[in-house]
């Protein structure tokens, strides 16, 4: 059953790419789509990480570039508490219409709080409400900009969908510690071992790579809804998430390997 579902998804995603190559015109207008990229100045693991360089490009500039390259987003907004990040973001093509309040840029501030504040604040400033909201992060760098367009096409074709995001397929087994200290597989079928090529897989949620949601969800303080679809990839490089110096070094080496990213 899973292989049939996967085949159907592959077929749909191939159709999406055909539409993209043919110059597909969205019924949802670009001006009704906003991309919000959170990037605070403070970082304990890697100070100043959002302006560190990948090649010759600051981290914050990459998701801005990807959002613009998708050609489906009308507003690319960076929410930050840092004047330095704000200046780089503006030079890279984003708007920074306000500096995020310090109480929303703390270590324990949730992404949901930052996204809600940015969306609601800018909607009040602009005097309009957006239909779709796209979330990208600066620390997830191995993103295909076409995923953004594919996600929006999926949302258009299925009005019941609340969110579409990127996910990485893995054939690894996962265990969860129980209250009594014992360990249990998260799925019973993981007890059966077989070749990776035919084995069932689970998907790791990677909303930082790409997530598009109905904007009303963000206004409610929710990043994603319950009725979702996933654009599945098998690119192991998508596991690289930059939060420490070693992550940054690894990312730079990976970019050299994947020179077309």
C-alpha positions as CSV (number, residue, x, y, z in Angstrom):
1,X,0.0,0.0,0.0
2,X,2.8,2.4,0.9
3,X,4.5,1.8,-2.4
4,X,1.3,2.6,-4.3
5,X,0.8,5.8,-2.3
6,X,4.4,6.8,-3.0
7,X,4.0,6.1,-6.7
8,X,0.9,8.3,-6.8
9,X,2.7,11.1,-5.0
10,X,5.7,10.8,-7.4
11,X,3.2,11.0,-10.3
12,X,1.6,14.1,-8.9
13,X,4.9,15.8,-8.2
14,X,6.0,15.0,-11.7
15,X,2.9,16.7,-13.0
16,X,3.6,19.7,-10.8
17,X,7.1,20.0,-12.3
18,X,5.5,19.8,-15.8
19,X,3.2,22.7,-14.9
20,X,6.2,24.6,-13.5
21,X,8.2,24.1,-16.7
22,X,5.2,25.2,-18.8
23,X,5.0,28.5,-16.9
24,X,2.0,27.6,-14.7
25,X,0.0,30.6,-13.6
26,X,-1.4,30.3,-10.0
27,X,-5.0,31.2,-9.3
28,X,-3.7,32.4,-5.9
29,X,-2.1,35.7,-6.7
30,X,1.6,36.2,-5.8
31,X,0.6,39.3,-3.7
32,X,-1.5,37.0,-1.5
33,X,1.5,34.8,-0.6
34,X,4.0,35.9,2.1
35,X,7.3,34.2,3.1
36,X,8.5,34.9,6.6
37,X,12.1,34.0,7.6
38,X,12.9,34.2,11.3
39,X,16.5,35.1,12.1
40,X,17.4,36.4,15.6
41,X,20.7,37.9,16.5
42,X,21.4,35.8,19.6
43,X,22.7,32.2,19.3
44,X,24.5,30.3,22.0
45,X,25.8,27.4,19.9
46,X,27.2,29.5,17.0
47,X,27.2,33.3,17.8
48,X,26.2,35.4,14.8
49,X,25.2,32.2,12.9
50,X,22.6,33.9,10.6
51,X,25.3,36.0,9.0
52,X,28.0,33.4,8.8
53,X,29.1,32.6,5.2
54,X,28.2,29.6,3.1
55,X,30.7,30.1,0.3
56,X,30.5,33.8,-0.2
57,X,26.8,34.2,0.8
58,X,25.5,35.0,4.3
59,X,23.2,32.3,5.7
60,X,20.3,34.8,5.9
61,X,20.6,35.5,2.2
62,X,20.1,31.9,1.0
63,X,16.4,31.5,2.0
64,X,15.7,35.0,0.7
65,X,17.2,34.0,-2.6
66,X,15.3,30.7,-2.7
67,X,12.0,32.5,-2.0
68,X,12.6,35.0,-4.8
69,X,13.7,32.2,-7.2
70,X,10.5,30.3,-6.6
71,X,8.7,33.1,-8.5
72,X,5.5,32.5,-6.5
73,X,5.9,34.8,-3.5
74,X,4.9,38.4,-3.4
75,X,6.4,39.4,-0.1
76,X,9.6,38.1,1.4
77,X,9.9,39.3,5.0
78,X,12.7,38.7,7.6
79,X,11.8,39.0,11.2
80,X,14.8,39.8,13.4
81,X,15.9,41.7,16.5
82,X,19.3,42.5,14.9
83,X,20.0,45.6,12.9
84,X,23.0,43.9,11.2
85,X,20.8,41.0,10.0
86,X,18.2,43.5,8.9
87,X,20.6,45.4,6.7
88,X,21.9,42.2,5.0
89,X,18.4,40.9,4.5
90,X,17.3,44.1,2.8
91,X,20.4,44.0,0.5
92,X,19.4,40.5,-0.4
93,X,15.9,41.5,-1.5
94,X,13.7,41.0,1.6
95,X,11.8,43.6,3.5
96,X,12.3,44.2,7.2
97,X,9.5,46.6,8.1
98,X,10.1,46.3,11.9
99,X,12.6,45.1,14.4
100,X,11.3,42.1,16.4
101,X,10.7,42.9,20.1
102,X,13.4,41.5,22.4
103,X,10.8,39.4,24.3
104,X,10.1,37.5,21.1
105,X,13.8,36.9,20.4
106,X,14.8,34.9,23.5
107,X,16.2,31.4,23.7
108,X,12.9,29.9,24.5
109,X,10.8,31.9,22.1
110,X,8.9,29.5,19.9
111,X,9.0,29.7,16.1
112,X,5.2,29.9,16.2
113,X,5.2,33.0,18.3
114,X,7.7,34.7,16.0
115,X,5.7,33.8,12.9
116,X,2.4,34.9,14.3
117,X,3.8,38.2,15.5
118,X,5.5,38.9,12.1
119,X,2.4,38.0,10.1
120,X,-0.2,39.8,12.2
121,X,2.1,42.9,12.6
122,X,2.8,43.2,8.9
123,X,-0.8,42.6,7.9
124,X,-1.8,45.5,10.2
125,X,0.9,47.7,8.6
126,X,-0.1,46.7,5.0
127,X,-3.8,46.8,5.6
128,X,-4.4,43.4,4.0
129,X,-4.6,39.7,4.9
130,X,-2.5,37.1,3.2
131,X,-3.9,33.8,2.0
132,X,-0.8,31.6,2.2
133,X,2.2,31.9,4.4
134,X,5.6,30.3,3.6
135,X,8.2,29.5,6.3
136,X,11.9,29.1,5.6
137,X,14.9,29.1,7.8
138,X,18.4,30.2,7.3
139,X,20.0,27.2,8.9
140,X,18.5,24.6,6.6
141,X,20.4,25.3,3.4
142,X,19.8,22.3,1.0
143,X,16.5,23.5,-0.3
144,X,15.2,23.2,-3.8
145,X,13.2,26.4,-4.6
146,X,10.9,24.4,-6.8
147,X,9.6,22.7,-3.6
148,X,8.0,26.1,-2.7
149,X,6.1,26.2,-6.0
150,X,5.1,22.5,-5.7
151,X,3.8,23.1,-2.2
152,X,1.6,26.0,-3.4
153,X,0.3,24.0,-6.3
154,X,-0.7,21.2,-4.0
155,X,-2.5,23.7,-1.7
156,X,-4.4,25.2,-4.7
157,X,-5.4,21.8,-6.1
158,X,-6.7,20.6,-2.7
159,X,-8.5,23.4,-0.7
160,X,-8.9,21.0,2.2
161,X,-5.1,20.9,2.7
162,X,-4.0,23.1,5.6
163,X,-0.2,22.8,5.1
164,X,2.4,21.3,2.8
165,X,6.0,20.8,3.9
166,X,9.3,19.2,3.0
167,X,10.1,15.8,4.5
168,X,13.0,13.4,4.3
169,X,12.3,9.7,3.8
170,X,14.4,7.4,6.0
171,X,14.4,3.6,6.4
172,X,16.0,3.7,9.8
173,X,14.4,2.3,12.9
174,X,13.3,4.6,15.8
175,X,12.8,3.7,19.4
176,X,11.1,5.6,22.2
177,X,11.9,5.4,25.9
178,X,9.0,4.4,28.1
179,X,8.1,5.7,31.5
180,X,9.6,2.6,33.2
181,X,12.9,3.1,31.4
182,X,12.4,0.4,28.8
183,X,12.5,1.0,25.1
184,X,9.9,0.4,22.4
185,X,9.9,0.7,18.6
186,X,7.7,3.6,17.5
187,X,6.1,1.3,14.9
188,X,5.6,-2.5,15.3
189,X,6.6,-3.2,11.6
190,X,10.1,-2.0,12.5
191,X,10.7,-5.3,14.1
192,X,11.0,-6.9,10.6
193,X,14.3,-6.3,8.9
194,X,14.7,-6.3,5.1
195,X,16.6,-4.7,2.3
196,X,16.5,-0.9,2.2
197,X,15.2,-0.9,-1.3
198,X,11.9,-2.6,-0.4
199,X,11.6,-1.6,3.2
200,X,8.8,0.7,4.5
201,X,10.0,4.2,5.5
202,X,9.0,7.0,7.8
203,X,9.4,10.7,7.0
204,X,11.2,13.3,9.0
205,X,9.4,16.6,9.1
206,X,11.6,19.4,7.8
207,X,9.4,22.5,7.9
208,X,12.5,24.8,8.0
209,X,13.4,23.6,4.4
210,X,9.9,24.5,3.1
211,X,6.5,24.9,4.7
212,X,3.4,26.6,3.2
213,X,0.3,26.9,5.4
214,X,-3.0,28.7,5.2
215,X,-2.3,32.0,6.8
216,X,-5.1,31.7,9.3
217,X,-3.2,28.9,11.0
218,X,-0.3,31.3,11.8
219,X,-2.8,33.8,13.1
220,X,-3.9,31.1,15.6
221,X,-0.3,30.5,16.6
222,X,0.0,27.2,14.7
223,X,2.8,26.5,12.2
224,X,1.1,23.6,10.4
225,X,-2.4,22.1,10.4
226,X,-3.6,18.5,10.8
227,X,-4.6,18.0,7.2
228,X,-1.2,18.0,5.4
229,X,0.7,16.8,2.5
230,X,4.5,16.2,2.3
231,X,7.0,16.8,-0.5
232,X,9.3,13.8,0.2
233,X,12.9,13.9,-0.7
234,X,15.7,11.3,-0.2
235,X,18.6,13.9,-0.1
236,X,20.7,13.1,2.9
237,X,22.2,16.6,2.7
238,X,18.9,18.0,3.9
239,X,19.9,16.7,7.4
240,X,22.5,19.4,7.7
241,X,21.1,22.0,10.1
242,X,23.5,24.7,11.1
243,X,23.6,25.5,14.9
244,X,27.3,24.9,15.8
245,X,30.7,25.6,14.2
246,X,31.1,22.0,13.0
247,X,27.7,22.2,11.3
248,X,28.9,25.3,9.4
249,X,32.2,23.6,8.4
250,X,30.2,20.5,7.2
251,X,27.8,22.7,5.3
252,X,30.6,24.5,3.5
253,X,32.2,21.2,2.5
254,X,28.9,19.8,1.4
255,X,28.2,22.9,-0.8
256,X,31.6,22.3,-2.5
257,X,30.5,18.7,-3.2
258,X,27.1,19.8,-4.4
259,X,28.4,22.8,-6.4
260,X,25.1,23.5,-8.1
261,X,23.1,24.1,-4.9
